[in-house]
Amino acid sequence: GANLYCHDIAVELAGRGHDVVSLTAGVAYDGRLGAYLQEAGHSPVQSYRIVNSPVFAPGRDNANYPLLEISHTSLENVFRRAMRKISPQVVHFNNIEGFTLSCVRIAKEYGARVIFSLHNYHLLCPQVHLLYRDETICEDFEDGRRCFSCVFTDEPWMHRLCNRKFRWYK
């Protein structure tokens, strides 16, 4: 899906003489404790990945842990190291899966212009695809109440968080 699309665009931009670097998170795990930055190759696009991100990709795998998607100190520290190492002029988030919303702010703090493309509904829907319980189209999140029942949890903090998350987007 989006990763293949982004890879093809990165290869084309590199072929036109642009310096392109790819950074992924939320898909590589090795059993060690803690997140860290790892070089992942350089053919034809220089690639890095954050290994052991506490925020999973795809985002639906993180649906029961939405606080992680807002901010997580150890992941953001590794993201800061990546920003120092790469020193980008532009950071293009093709999704937020594997990262936190705070990573967008951090990229700006490092002087990068930020572009954010949406390839799904993850910013609005913990299940990513706006399908209530993966069955029917969700047409009203009911101020977070419907999200709470959709992610199959009885934890009361989840309802408060869903409510807060949607207020943040307004």
C-alpha positions as CSV (number, residue, x, y, z in Angstrom):
1,G,0.0,0.0,0.0
2,A,1.3,3.3,1.1
3,N,4.8,2.0,1.8
4,L,5.3,0.8,-1.8
5,Y,3.8,4.0,-3.1
6,C,6.2,6.1,-1.0
7,H,9.2,3.9,-1.9
8,D,8.5,4.4,-5.6
9,I,8.2,8.2,-5.2
10,A,11.5,8.2,-3.2
11,V,13.3,6.2,-5.9
12,E,12.0,8.6,-8.6
13,L,13.1,11.7,-6.6
14,A,16.5,10.2,-6.0
15,G,16.8,9.5,-9.7
16,R,16.2,13.2,-10.4
17,G,19.1,14.2,-8.2
18,H,17.3,14.9,-4.9
19,D,18.8,13.6,-1.6
20,V,16.0,11.4,-0.2
21,V,16.1,9.6,3.1
22,S,13.5,7.1,4.3
23,L,12.7,6.6,8.0
24,T,10.2,4.0,9.2
25,A,9.0,2.9,12.6
26,G,6.7,0.4,14.1
27,V,7.5,-2.6,11.9
28,A,11.0,-3.8,13.0
29,Y,11.5,-5.5,16.4
30,D,14.4,-7.6,17.6
31,G,13.6,-8.5,21.2
32,R,16.0,-6.0,22.8
33,L,14.7,-3.5,25.2
34,G,14.2,0.1,24.0
35,A,13.9,1.8,20.7
36,Y,17.0,2.6,18.7
37,L,17.9,4.0,15.2
38,Q,19.3,1.6,12.7
39,E,20.6,2.2,9.2
40,A,18.6,0.0,6.8
41,G,20.3,0.4,3.5
42,H,21.3,2.9,0.8
43,S,20.1,1.5,-2.5
44,P,19.0,3.7,-4.2
45,V,17.5,5.6,-1.2
46,Q,19.3,6.0,2.1
47,S,17.0,4.3,4.7
48,Y,16.8,4.2,8.4
49,R,14.3,2.5,10.8
50,I,13.5,2.9,14.4
51,V,13.6,-0.6,15.8
52,N,11.4,-1.5,18.8
53,S,9.1,1.5,18.5
54,P,6.5,1.3,21.3
55,V,3.9,2.5,18.7
56,F,2.9,-0.2,16.4
57,A,2.3,-0.1,12.6
58,P,-0.2,-0.7,11.3
59,G,-2.0,1.7,13.6
60,R,-5.0,-0.6,14.2
61,D,-2.6,-2.8,16.2
62,N,-2.2,0.1,18.5
63,A,-5.9,0.8,19.0
64,N,-6.0,-0.2,22.7
65,Y,-3.0,2.0,23.5
66,P,-3.9,5.4,22.0
67,L,-1.8,7.4,24.6
68,L,1.3,6.0,22.9
69,E,0.2,7.7,19.6
70,I,0.2,11.1,21.2
71,S,3.6,11.1,22.9
72,H,6.2,8.6,24.0
73,T,9.5,10.0,25.4
74,S,11.9,7.1,24.3
75,L,10.5,7.0,20.8
76,E,10.7,10.8,20.5
77,N,14.3,10.7,21.7
78,V,15.3,8.3,18.9
79,F,13.3,10.5,16.4
80,R,15.4,13.5,17.6
81,R,18.6,11.5,17.0
82,A,17.3,10.7,13.5
83,M,16.6,14.4,12.8
84,R,20.1,15.4,14.0
85,K,21.7,12.7,11.8
86,I,19.6,13.3,8.7
87,S,19.2,17.1,9.1
88,P,16.3,17.2,6.6
89,Q,14.9,20.4,5.0
90,V,11.5,18.7,4.5
91,V,9.9,15.9,6.4
92,H,7.0,14.2,4.7
93,F,4.9,12.0,7.0
94,N,2.9,9.7,4.8
95,N,1.2,8.4,7.9
96,I,1.8,8.6,11.6
97,E,1.8,4.9,12.2
98,G,4.8,3.8,14.2
99,F,5.4,7.4,15.3
100,T,3.7,9.8,17.7
101,L,1.9,13.1,17.0
102,S,4.7,14.8,18.9
103,C,7.1,13.7,16.1
104,V,5.5,16.2,13.8
105,R,6.2,19.0,16.2
106,I,9.8,17.7,16.7
107,A,10.5,17.7,13.0
108,K,9.4,21.4,12.9
109,E,11.6,22.1,15.9
110,Y,14.6,20.9,13.9
111,G,13.8,23.4,11.2
112,A,12.2,21.1,8.7
113,R,9.2,22.0,6.7
114,V,6.5,19.3,7.4
115,I,4.2,17.8,4.9
116,F,1.5,15.3,6.0
117,S,-0.3,13.1,3.5
118,L,-3.2,11.1,4.6
119,H,-3.5,7.5,3.1
120,N,-6.1,6.3,5.6
121,Y,-8.3,7.6,8.5
122,H,-5.8,6.8,11.3
123,L,-5.8,10.4,12.7
124,L,-9.5,10.2,13.2
125,C,-10.1,6.5,13.8
126,P,-8.2,4.1,16.2
127,Q,-9.2,1.3,13.9
128,V,-7.7,3.2,10.9
129,H,-10.5,2.5,8.3
130,L,-13.6,4.2,9.8
131,L,-15.3,0.8,10.1
132,Y,-17.1,0.2,13.4
133,R,-15.9,-3.1,14.7
134,D,-14.6,-3.8,11.2
135,E,-18.1,-4.4,10.0
136,T,-20.0,-1.2,9.2
137,I,-19.1,2.3,8.1
138,C,-18.7,4.6,11.1
139,E,-20.7,7.8,10.4
140,D,-20.6,9.3,13.9
141,F,-18.0,8.9,16.6
142,E,-20.4,10.3,19.2
143,D,-17.7,12.4,20.9
144,G,-15.5,9.4,21.4
145,R,-18.1,7.1,23.0
146,R,-18.5,5.0,19.8
147,C,-14.7,4.7,19.5
148,F,-14.5,3.4,23.1
149,S,-17.0,0.6,22.3
150,C,-15.3,-0.2,19.0
151,V,-11.9,-1.0,20.3
152,F,-13.3,-3.7,22.7
153,T,-12.0,-2.4,26.0
154,D,-13.6,-1.9,29.4
155,E,-11.0,0.6,30.5
156,P,-12.6,3.9,31.5
157,W,-9.5,6.0,30.7
158,M,-10.0,4.9,27.1
159,H,-13.2,6.9,26.7
160,R,-11.7,10.0,28.2
161,L,-8.7,9.7,25.9
162,C,-10.7,9.2,22.8
163,N,-12.7,12.3,23.7
164,R,-9.5,14.3,24.2
165,K,-7.9,13.0,21.0
166,F,-10.8,14.1,18.9
167,R,-10.9,17.6,20.6
168,W,-7.1,17.9,19.7
169,Y,-8.0,17.4,16.0
170,K,-10.8,20.0,15.9
